[in-house]
Amino acid sequence: MTPNRRSSRIRVLVAEQAARRGARVGVMDVCAAAVTSLPVGGAGMSAMSRTAASHPLCSTDDISERLEELQLTLGEGPCVDAFTHGEAVLTPDLRAGEPQNSWPVFADAALETGVRAVFALPLQIGAISSGVLDLYAQVPVRLNAEELADALAFAEFATLVLLDARIDATGAPSDDATKRHIEDLGGYRAEISQATGMLTVQLGVGMDEAFVRLRAHAYARGHRLTDVAADVVARRLRFPPGAEPTRTDEDT
C-alpha cells in the first residue's frame, strides 16, 4: 500500500470514530481507531516535553490510563524511551529479558495489570516532538510490516491532530468538549509544576530533584501523581528535609 493511500485510509477510520461521538476529530478518536484496526486491546497518548511536565492526553480503557500514568510517575518505560530517542519502541512480550532489564519496575507493574505487549510510537514531525502514542495488548503480539506501517501512520496523524488542538487552544475552539479538555490538561500540568516548585523550597533542592521526589512518593504510596501534586499545593502534604513526607490531615 502506498503511503498516500495508507494515510487516507487512516484519516477515514479516525473520522468515523469522531462521527460516532458527534464531535470534531480529536486524539481520542485516533486511539480508538488504532484499537479497532490493530491487534491490540488498548491505546493511550501522552503529551511530552523536555522543558515542562508531561501529562496523559487520553486512553481507551482503565488499563491504558493506568499505564500512561505509571510511566509518567516512574519516569521509565517504552513511552519515555520513544520520546527520548525519537523512535518507535516495540515490545512484543514484556516477559522477555530486555524489557525486564530496561524498565524493571514498569515491566513488573505492567504485567500485574495483565498487559504483555507494548508499542510506543513518538509523535513527531521533523524537529517537533509532542508526545507518544502507546498501544497495549494483553497477549504477546508481534506487528507485521503492514500493521507496523499502520501504527506509524496513526502516530503521524495523531501528531497533526495534537498540533492542531494546540493552535486552537490559543483561539476559541468550536467544540466545547475540546475546549474543556485543553483547559483540564493545562490545569494538570500547572498543578504538577506548582507542586514541584513548592518542593524545591521545602527540600532545598533543584526542580529536577524535586520532581523525582514527587514521583517517588506517588509510586511508593500507589497514588496518582496528580493526586499527590494536589495535596502538596493544598498544603495537605509536606516534604521536610531529611524526613518522611507528613500530612496535615488524616492519611487514608
C-alpha positions as CSV (number, residue, x, y, z in Angstrom):
1,M,0.0,0.0,0.0
2,T,1.3,3.4,-0.9
3,P,1.9,6.0,1.9
4,N,-0.8,8.3,0.5
5,R,-3.4,5.5,0.3
6,R,-2.5,4.4,3.9
7,S,-2.7,7.9,5.2
8,S,-6.1,8.5,3.5
9,R,-7.4,5.2,5.0
10,I,-6.2,6.1,8.5
11,R,-7.9,9.5,8.3
12,V,-11.2,7.9,7.3
13,L,-11.0,5.5,10.2
14,V,-10.4,8.3,12.6
15,A,-13.1,10.4,11.1
16,E,-15.6,7.6,11.6
17,Q,-14.7,7.4,15.3
18,A,-15.3,11.2,15.6
19,A,-18.6,10.9,13.8
20,R,-19.8,8.3,16.3
21,R,-19.0,10.8,19.1
22,G,-20.7,13.6,17.1
23,A,-17.7,15.9,17.5
24,R,-14.6,17.1,15.6
25,V,-11.7,14.8,15.3
26,G,-9.6,14.5,18.5
27,V,-6.7,12.5,19.8
28,M,-9.2,10.1,21.5
29,D,-10.5,9.2,18.0
30,V,-7.0,8.3,16.9
31,C,-6.6,5.9,19.9
32,A,-10.0,4.3,19.4
33,A,-9.4,3.8,15.6
34,A,-6.0,2.3,16.3
35,V,-7.5,-0.2,18.7
36,T,-10.2,-1.3,16.2
37,S,-7.6,-1.6,13.4
38,L,-4.6,-3.3,15.0
39,P,-4.1,-6.5,17.1
40,V,-4.1,-4.5,20.4
41,G,-6.5,-4.2,23.2
42,G,-6.0,-0.6,24.3
43,A,-4.3,2.7,23.5
44,G,-3.1,5.8,25.3
45,M,-1.5,9.0,24.4
46,S,0.7,11.4,26.4
47,A,1.9,14.9,25.6
48,M,5.6,15.1,26.5
49,S,8.2,17.9,26.7
50,R,11.8,18.3,27.6
51,T,11.1,21.6,29.4
52,A,7.7,21.1,31.1
53,A,5.8,18.4,32.9
54,S,4.5,15.6,30.7
55,H,0.9,14.6,31.0
56,P,-1.6,11.9,29.7
57,L,-3.9,13.1,26.9
58,C,-6.3,10.2,26.6
59,S,-6.8,6.4,27.0
60,T,-9.3,3.9,25.7
61,D,-9.7,2.0,28.9
62,D,-8.8,1.9,32.6
63,I,-5.7,-0.3,32.0
64,S,-4.4,2.1,29.3
65,E,-5.0,5.1,31.6
66,R,-3.1,3.3,34.4
67,L,-0.1,2.5,32.2
68,E,0.1,6.1,30.9
69,E,0.2,7.5,34.4
70,L,2.5,4.7,35.6
71,Q,5.2,5.6,33.1
72,L,4.9,9.3,33.9
73,T,5.2,8.6,37.6
74,L,8.2,6.2,37.3
75,G,10.0,8.1,34.6
76,E,10.7,4.8,32.8
77,G,9.1,2.6,30.2
78,P,8.7,2.4,26.4
79,C,6.8,5.7,26.3
80,V,9.7,7.5,27.9
81,D,12.3,5.9,25.7
82,A,10.3,6.5,22.5
83,F,10.2,10.2,23.3
84,T,13.8,10.5,24.4
85,H,15.3,8.7,21.4
86,G,12.7,9.8,18.8
87,E,12.0,6.3,17.5
88,A,9.4,3.6,17.9
89,V,9.9,1.1,20.8
90,L,8.3,-2.2,20.1
91,T,7.9,-4.7,22.9
92,P,6.1,-7.9,21.8
93,D,6.4,-9.5,25.2
94,L,7.2,-7.8,28.5
95,R,8.3,-11.1,30.0
96,A,11.3,-11.2,27.7
97,G,14.7,-10.4,29.1
98,E,15.3,-7.0,27.5
99,P,12.2,-5.2,28.9
100,Q,12.9,-6.5,32.4
101,N,16.4,-5.1,32.1
102,S,15.4,-1.8,30.6
103,W,12.4,-1.0,32.8
104,P,12.4,-3.4,35.7
105,V,9.8,-1.5,37.8
106,F,7.5,-0.6,34.9
107,A,7.6,-4.1,33.3
108,D,6.6,-5.8,36.6
109,A,3.8,-3.2,37.2
110,A,2.5,-3.5,33.7
111,L,2.4,-7.3,33.9
112,E,0.4,-7.0,37.1
113,T,-2.3,-5.2,35.1
114,G,-2.4,-8.0,32.6
115,V,-0.5,-6.3,29.8
116,R,2.0,-8.4,27.9
117,A,2.9,-6.2,24.8
118,V,3.5,-2.5,24.4
119,F,4.3,-0.5,21.3
120,A,5.3,3.2,21.8
121,L,5.3,5.5,18.8
122,P,6.7,9.0,19.0
123,L,4.5,11.9,17.8
124,Q,6.9,14.0,15.8
125,I,7.2,15.9,12.6
126,G,10.8,17.0,11.7
127,A,12.3,18.6,14.8
128,I,8.9,18.9,16.5
129,S,8.2,16.2,19.1
130,S,5.0,16.5,21.0
131,G,4.4,13.2,22.7
132,V,3.9,9.4,22.3
133,L,1.1,7.1,21.2
134,D,1.1,3.8,23.2
135,L,-0.6,0.6,22.1
136,Y,-1.2,-2.2,24.6
137,A,-2.1,-5.9,24.3
138,Q,-2.9,-8.5,26.9
139,V,-1.2,-11.3,25.0
140,P,2.3,-11.4,23.3
141,V,1.9,-9.7,19.9
142,R,4.3,-9.0,17.0
143,L,3.2,-6.4,14.5
144,N,3.8,-7.5,10.9
145,A,5.1,-5.0,8.3
146,E,1.6,-3.8,7.3
147,E,0.4,-3.4,10.9
148,L,3.5,-1.5,11.9
149,A,3.1,0.8,8.9
150,D,-0.5,1.5,10.0
151,A,0.6,2.1,13.6
152,L,3.1,4.7,12.5
153,A,0.5,6.3,10.3
154,F,-1.8,6.6,13.3
155,A,1.0,8.3,15.2
156,E,1.7,10.6,12.3
157,F,-1.9,11.7,12.1
158,A,-2.1,12.0,15.9
159,T,0.7,14.4,15.8
160,L,-1.2,16.6,13.3
161,V,-4.3,16.4,15.4
162,L,-2.4,17.3,18.6
163,L,-0.6,20.3,17.0
164,D,-4.0,21.5,15.6
165,A,-5.5,21.3,19.1
166,R,-2.7,23.4,20.4
167,I,-3.3,26.0,17.8
168,D,-7.0,26.0,18.6
169,A,-6.2,26.4,22.2
170,T,-4.7,29.9,21.5
171,G,-8.0,30.9,20.0
172,A,-11.6,29.7,20.6
173,P,-12.2,26.0,19.8
174,S,-15.6,25.5,18.3
175,D,-16.0,22.2,20.1
176,D,-16.8,22.8,23.8
177,A,-15.6,19.4,24.8
178,T,-12.3,20.0,23.2
179,K,-12.0,23.4,24.9
180,R,-12.7,21.8,28.3
181,H,-10.2,19.1,27.6
182,I,-7.5,21.6,26.8
183,E,-8.3,23.6,29.9
184,D,-8.1,20.4,32.0
185,L,-4.7,19.4,30.6
186,G,-3.4,22.9,31.3
187,G,-4.5,22.6,34.9
188,Y,-3.0,19.2,35.2
189,R,0.4,20.4,34.0
190,A,0.2,23.6,36.1
191,E,-0.6,21.8,39.3
192,I,2.3,19.4,38.9
193,S,4.7,22.3,38.1
194,Q,3.4,24.3,41.1
195,A,3.9,21.3,43.5
196,T,7.4,20.7,42.1
197,G,8.2,24.4,42.8
198,M,6.9,24.1,46.3
199,L,9.1,21.1,47.0
200,T,12.2,23.0,45.8
201,V,11.6,25.4,48.8
202,Q,10.6,22.7,51.3
203,L,13.6,20.4,50.4
204,G,16.1,23.0,49.3
205,V,16.8,21.1,46.1
206,G,16.6,21.9,42.3
207,M,13.5,21.4,40.1
208,D,14.7,18.0,38.7
209,E,15.3,16.5,42.2
210,A,12.0,17.9,43.5
211,F,10.1,16.3,40.6
212,V,11.9,12.9,41.3
213,R,10.9,13.1,44.9
214,L,7.3,13.9,43.9
215,R,7.1,10.9,41.6
216,A,8.8,8.6,44.0
217,H,6.3,9.4,46.8
218,A,3.4,8.8,44.4
219,Y,4.7,5.5,43.3
220,A,5.6,4.3,46.8
221,R,2.1,5.1,48.1
222,G,0.4,3.8,45.0
223,H,-1.2,7.2,44.3
224,R,-1.7,9.1,41.1
225,L,0.9,11.8,40.5
226,T,-1.9,14.3,40.1
227,D,-3.4,13.5,43.5
228,V,0.0,13.9,45.2
229,A,0.6,17.2,43.5
230,A,-2.9,18.4,44.5
231,D,-2.1,17.5,48.2
232,V,1.2,19.4,48.1
233,V,-0.4,22.5,46.5
234,A,-3.3,22.4,49.1
235,R,-0.6,22.1,51.8
236,R,-2.1,18.8,53.0
237,L,1.3,17.1,52.3
238,R,4.7,18.5,53.2
239,F,8.2,17.1,52.5
240,P,10.5,18.1,55.4
241,P,14.3,17.9,54.6
242,G,15.8,14.6,55.9
243,A,12.4,13.2,57.0
244,E,9.5,11.3,55.6
245,P,6.7,13.4,54.0
246,T,4.0,14.3,56.5
247,R,0.3,15.0,56.1
248,T,-1.6,17.8,57.9
249,D,-4.9,15.8,57.6
250,E,-5.7,12.1,58.2
251,D,-3.9,10.0,55.7
252,T,-6.4,7.4,54.5
